[in-house]
Structures are given as structure tokens and as C-alpha cells.
Amino acid sequence: MSLTVFPSVHIDGGKVVHLVEDQVVPEAVETDPLAVALKFQRQGASWVHLVAVSDHLDEADLATVTRIAGSLRIGVQALFCSVSDDRTLRRALRTGCARLNLGSAALSDLDWCAAAVARHGARIGVSTLVRTTPQGPRVAADGGAGDVGDLWPVIGRLDGAGCARCLVTDISREGMLTGPNLSLFRDVCARTAMPVLAAGGIRGLDDLRAVAALAPHGVTGAVVGRALYTGALSLPEALAL
């Protein structure tokens, strides 16, 4: 399968949580982010995807990402939802993560976001939380509250800046285990040369196969979260596809 599977660990206050649509739900069993990341490494993952969900740069989350990046032998891709200026970007990069994705807070200032992408090259990508509306797809603010703007101008601006990758999540499916929005991923791929990482709703091997079938269009990875924690999806089986 020409698709990289990114098992995800969502972090809030140094603990494991899940994003279910726009709600933060604590994980009941797997509470230590480092332990979860190490488990994913033992199971054969080549990357782990970390998301610090707080709307401010939480010291516990910075310390947790730093500890994970320093402990794993595999790639660490991180998203700090609060990064929106040079100061917070520098602090996030100092965690040692191999890749950093910028979220909706950064996308609210596309001039700054494009400059950061140009300055840091392949280390920086973007994460778009997408809400489907009758007027077309919109970029939602992190946490789902608020609206950043029409998705297509955002994609066009980032594409023009040479952004290394775009993580696309249908916010209505995040954590819901209802299946991925394949048409959204296809539409994004049709409008950009950026490699696309698909997220939201993936619940099993059939969903991963369907996402992998979009590789010729430009989907290079899939971020899988809650299905791994509920047991609906086995990471070794996903990696073996």
C-alpha cells in the first residue's frame, strides 16, 4: 500500500484525549502520551502524529511533545493548535519534532503562514479542519468554534507558497468512526500539488483501502486515531495493507 499510516495521539495538559467533532473527550485507558507513542513504535509505525489541542501553548504539552520526540526512533509529526506567530512557532519547533503542521490559528493570517512555510521548507505543513456547508467547504477554527474562511483560497495560497503537505480533516467525522469523506480528499487533490494527508472518520481496513485508492490523485498518508483506541482497527494490520 503506497500510503503512510500515521497513528495519532491527541494531547491536552499532558494527557491523552480524543477530538470527537468539536468536543475534547479524555481517553479512559491509555492516559500517558509517551506510553501510547512507544506502543505505536513497537507495532511498526514509521511516524506518529501528535496533536496538542489547547488553544494556548501549554507548558505540559510542550514538555510532552519534547519527551516523545526525544524518546522515539521514528518520525514525530506534531500539530500545536495555538501556533500563530514567530514566537509560538519557535517554541513548537524546539520540541524536536521532525515535522510541524500549522493549524487554523495560523491559517487566520495567511500572509504569516505562507512566510513560515517558505522559511522552514519541508519541516512545515498545514492542517485544515473542513466543514461542509451549502456554500461549499469552509475551514473551521480549531475546536470547531468559528470560521476561518473558504477552503479553496486557503489551499491556493498555501500551494503557491510551496507548502510541503496538507492534512485535511472533515470535522463532522472526526472521532465519529463514520467513514472518511473521500470526495473531499479527491476535491482537494484536484486543486493542489501538495501531498494530502487524509483524516477523519477512518474506522477499519476497508476505509484505509478506500483512502489508499486515492494515492494516484495525491493522497500520501492517512491519520488514524480513535479506531486504534477502541480496537476497531489494529495498527499492525493497517501497516500490513
Residue pairs with C-beta under 8 A, 6 or more apart in sequence:
1 208
1 209
1 212
1 241
2 212
2 215
2 220
3 208
3 211
3 212
3 215
3 219
3 220
3 221
3 222
3 241
4 46
4 47
4 220
4 221
4 222
5 45
5 208
5 221
5 222
5 224
5 235
5 238
5 239
6 45
6 47
6 48
6 49
6 77
6 197
6 221
6 222
6 223
6 224
7 40
7 45
7 48
7 49
7 224
7 225
7 228
7 235
8 48
8 49
8 50
8 51
8 199
8 223
8 224
8 225
9 16
9 33
9 36
9 37
9 40
9 48
9 49
9 50
9 51
9 68
10 16
10 17
10 18
10 19
10 50
10 51
10 53
10 225
11 17
11 33
11 50
11 51
11 52
11 53
11 61
11 64
11 65
12 24
12 52
12 53
12 54
12 58
12 61
13 54
13 58
13 60
13 61
14 33
14 58
14 60
14 61
14 63
14 64
15 26
15 27
15 31
15 32
15 33
16 26
16 27
16 30
16 31
16 32
16 33
16 36
17 24
17 25
17 26
17 27
17 53
18 24
18 25
18 26
18 27
18 175
18 225
18 226
18 229
19 25
19 51
19 53
19 174
19 175
19 225
20 174
20 175
20 176
20 226
21 144
21 171
21 172
21 174
21 175
21 176
22 143
22 144
22 145
22 171
24 53
24 143
25 175
27 229
29 229
30 36
30 229
33 50
33 64
33 68
34 64
34 67
34 68
34 71
37 48
37 50
37 68
37 71
37 72
37 76
38 71
38 72
40 48
40 228
40 235
41 48
41 72
41 73
41 74
43 235
43 236
43 239
44 235
44 236
44 239
45 74
45 235
45 239
46 74
46 75
47 74
47 75
47 76
47 77
47 221
48 68
48 72
48 74
48 75
48 76
48 77
49 77
49 78
49 79
49 223
50 65
50 68
50 76
50 77
50 78
50 79
50 97
51 78
51 79
51 81
52 58
52 61
52 62
52 64
52 65
52 78
52 79
52 80
52 81
52 82
53 81
53 142
53 143
54 61
54 81
54 82
55 81
55 82
55 105
55 142
55 143
56 82
57 80
57 82
57 83
57 88
57 91
57 92
58 82
61 80
62 91
62 92
62 95
65 76
65 78
65 80
65 92
65 95
65 97
66 94
66 95
66 96
68 76
69 76
69 78
69 95
69 96
69 97
69 98
70 96
75 98
75 99
76 96
76 97
76 98
76 99
77 97
77 98
77 99
77 100
77 101
77 125
78 92
78 95
78 97
78 99
78 100
78 101
79 100
79 101
79 102
79 103
79 127
79 167
80 88
80 92
80 100
80 103
81 103
81 104
81 105
81 142
81 143
82 88
82 105
83 89
83 92
83 100
83 102
83 103
83 105
83 106
84 105
84 106
84 108
84 109
84 112
85 112
86 116
89 100
89 102
89 116
92 100
93 100
93 120
93 123
98 123
99 122
99 123
99 124
99 125
99 164
99 165
100 120
100 123
100 124
100 125
101 124
101 125
101 126
101 127
101 165
101 167
102 113
102 116
102 117
102 124
102 125
102 126
102 127
103 126
103 127
103 129
103 142
104 127
104 128
104 129
104 139
104 140
104 141
104 142
104 148
105 141
105 142
106 112
106 113
106 116
106 126
107 113
107 126
107 128
107 139
107 148
107 149
107 154
108 141
108 148
110 154
110 157
110 158
113 126
113 157
113 158
113 161
114 157
114 158
114 160
114 161
115 161
116 124
117 124
117 126
117 158
117 161
117 162
117 163
117 164
118 161
118 162
121 162
121 164
122 164
123 164
124 163
124 164
125 163
125 164
125 165
125 166
125 167
125 197
126 158
126 163
126 165
126 166
126 167
127 166
127 167
127 169
128 139
128 151
128 154
128 155
128 166
128 167
128 168
128 169
129 139
129 140
129 141
129 142
129 144
129 169
129 171
129 174
130 137
130 138
130 139
130 140
130 151
130 168
130 169
130 170
130 171
130 181
130 184
131 137
131 138
131 139
131 140
131 144
131 147
131 171
131 172
132 138
132 170
132 172
132 181
132 184
136 150
136 151
136 152
137 150
137 151
137 152
137 184
137 187
138 147
138 148
138 149
138 150
138 151
139 147
139 148
139 149
139 150
139 151
139 154
140 146
140 147
140 148
140 171
141 147
141 148
144 171
148 154
151 188
152 191
155 166
155 188
155 191
155 192
155 194
156 191
156 192
158 166
158 192
158 194
159 191
159 192
159 193
159 194
163 194
164 194
164 195
165 194
165 195
165 196
165 197
165 220
165 221
166 188
166 192
166 194
166 195
166 196
166 197
167 196
167 197
167 199
167 223
168 184
168 185
168 188
168 196
168 197
168 198
168 199
168 200
169 199
169 200
169 223
170 180
170 181
170 184
170 200
170 201
171 200
172 200
173 179
173 180
173 181
173 200
173 201
174 199
174 200
174 201
175 225
175 226
176 201
177 201
177 203
177 226
177 227
177 230
177 232
178 201
178 203
179 201
179 202
179 203
179 207
180 198
180 199
180 200
180 201
180 202
180 207
180 210
180 211
180 222
181 200
181 201
182 210
182 211
182 214
185 196
185 198
185 211
185 214
185 217
185 219
186 214
186 217
188 196
189 196
189 214
189 217
189 218
189 219
190 217
192 218
193 218
194 218
195 218
195 219
195 220
195 221
196 218
196 219
196 220
196 221
197 219
197 220
197 221
197 222
197 223
198 211
198 214
198 219
198 221
198 222
198 223
199 222
199 223
199 224
199 225
201 207
202 208
202 211
202 222
202 223
202 224
202 227
202 233
203 227
203 232
203 233
204 227
204 232
204 233
205 233
205 237
205 238
205 241
208 222
208 224
208 233
208 238
208 241
209 241
211 219
211 222
212 219
212 222
212 241
224 233
224 235
224 238
226 232
227 233
228 234
228 235
